[in-house]
Amino acid sequence: MNSTPKRTTETVLAFYDLMFNQCKPREVIALYAGESYVQHNPHVADGKEAFIDY
């Protein structure tokens, strides 16, 4: 899959729409996260479930 600036922008916007506008973190993780998820917020644990719970 080749990434272009337009495709990257579309992916980011789709992520944010699903996460914040539609409030569907489980779907976001299923679509956009890899095998593991490292959280960069120091107040949230690493891992997919921690992301979803937060």
Contacts in CASP RR format, 6 or more apart in sequence:
PFRMAT RR
TARGET T0000
AUTHOR 0000-0000-0000
METHOD contacts of the structure
MODEL  1
MNSTPKRTTETVLAFYDLMFNQCKPREVIALYAGESYVQHNPHVADGKEA
FIDY
11 32 0 8 1.000
15 28 0 8 1.000
15 31 0 8 1.000
15 32 0 8 1.000
18 24 0 8 1.000
18 27 0 8 1.000
18 28 0 8 1.000
18 31 0 8 1.000
19 25 0 8 1.000
19 28 0 8 1.000
25 51 0 8 1.000
25 52 0 8 1.000
25 54 0 8 1.000
26 52 0 8 1.000
29 37 0 8 1.000
29 48 0 8 1.000
29 51 0 8 1.000
29 52 0 8 1.000
33 48 0 8 1.000
33 51 0 8 1.000
36 46 0 8 1.000
36 47 0 8 1.000
36 48 0 8 1.000
37 46 0 8 1.000
37 47 0 8 1.000
37 48 0 8 1.000
37 50 0 8 1.000
37 51 0 8 1.000
38 46 0 8 1.000
38 47 0 8 1.000
39 45 0 8 1.000
39 46 0 8 1.000
39 47 0 8 1.000
39 50 0 8 1.000
39 51 0 8 1.000
39 54 0 8 1.000
41 54 0 8 1.000
44 50 0 8 1.000
44 51 0 8 1.000
44 54 0 8 1.000
END
